[in-house]
Amino acid sequence: LPPREVMKYDVVIVGAGPAGLSAAIRLKQLDQNEELSVCVLEKGSEVGAHIISGNVLEPRALDELLPDWRSDEDCPIKQEVTEDKYLYLTETMAIPLPTPPLLENHGNFITSLSQVTRWLGNKAEELGVEIYPGFSVSEILYDKDKVYGVATRDVGLDKNTGEPTDIFERGVELHGKQILFAEGARGSCSESLMNKFHLKSNVPQTYGLGVKEVWRVPNIQPGFVQHTLGWPLDTSTYGGSFLYHLGQPDLVQIGFVVGLDYKNAHLSPYKEFQRFKHHPAIAEHLVDGECIGYGARVINEGGFQAIPKKLTVPGAALIGCAAGFLNVPKIKGTHTAMKSGILAAEATFDAIQNSLTESDFDTRLRESWVYNELRAVRNYKPSFEYAGLYGGAIYSGISAYLLKGREPWTFQGKGHRDSETTAPATKVKSITYPKPDGKISFPLLENLARSAVDHIDQPSHLHIKPELKSLVSGKTAKSLTEFAAPERNFCPAGVYEYVEDNDGDPNLIINAQNCIHCKCCSIKMPYEYIDWTVPAGGGGPNYSLT
């Protein structure tokens, strides 16, 4: 193969999300002499194309980064929260509960994070940052134990053979004095970096899958925020919903999050979401409306205990959700991701100025309000693991109103990986879901079209690990025979299905063209048999309102 083209910068940032763009902006703010070269690599077709979140934004970090954002006419953050509502749902009832302190959103804003990152991208470029959409980083470059760059995926490979075609082009190497990994939850390079340097916490990171729709409705309540827990999930399954009236002028954002440590292989987060929307307390917000957007993404739920042991290595650092800074009971991570990007930028700038190979970002983060905020809520999610829905809710209330994070103990959770919690199909009940009505609820593939997912003609980026292929092939396929093929149920894009071959043996079919990059399959698969790699640049969903 021909050698790869090399591009050199002072700082290379992988991922144009809130953390990566905040780091880029802060670096150029510090660069008063305009000597620092900074580039951001984004695997989506444009900035914001792969960004999805709730999103109620806490502006604390944004106030630090861009204090004048409220007076910027181009800023998409306009709708302040006007009302909070918190409900416990049964199948037919909605019981109002006091809004937990961490879900009180006075001073916060409802927005589209996809649009916010587009705006931040423009701000970064105005400061001289170079942003390259469609650059899928597939490899970290090392000189012994120092990171000196990354490389993007080769393009122009035959879809079936993986061999170079007439339009083949090698990927690009991007070298930097410091590389910041801001890929979001379960980033492939971030996982590789943590594995190589043994950075992961002794408490495994756990995840939830968030499934979201954007609706245009005639009856809007601008600034209204509602969260629920309870139905349709059972008391042993962690999860809940959000519903935000964005307005501007008539948009509602609605979504459902299910903790991926659930046991029942028959559970489908997507179908639970579709069923949930028919509850009277939810459907009234959607009546006569039109669903215009759909997407899904995993979120970190491990919290404080799962933060990596260390956030830096020589030449690189982990920032944002790549490192797991989501505040689980707040259901917010944008503010902490942005602050981590700011701190990483300041540490990186100082390291370069002083010719250091490793920054002190880890120390700065652990001395910041991000660390203190996450530590204060460290026991919320683990309490649900130990005590279920009701016990967890009671403990969380005591912690929120009385202990306020000052308890001298730290729950470690049960120490499982989400792939280990799925029970054999013989030990759980099957689930029958109602058929979608086409008005409030929709077949998966119909909704998938609303994500505008597109993968150009290319080899699959989803690979069965060679040593685990027997788990999904033939009559003894464990995923199918033992666990009733949970991948058919948890994937929110219909990527996985089993098809019989000519001998009647079931074989897994991977419809990689459907993939919306939620990363769930790399987490929840029995034995984690899927290796999720980045596709050719620009492939995936094309979100605009999420």
Disulfide bonds with the S-S distance in Angstrom:
none
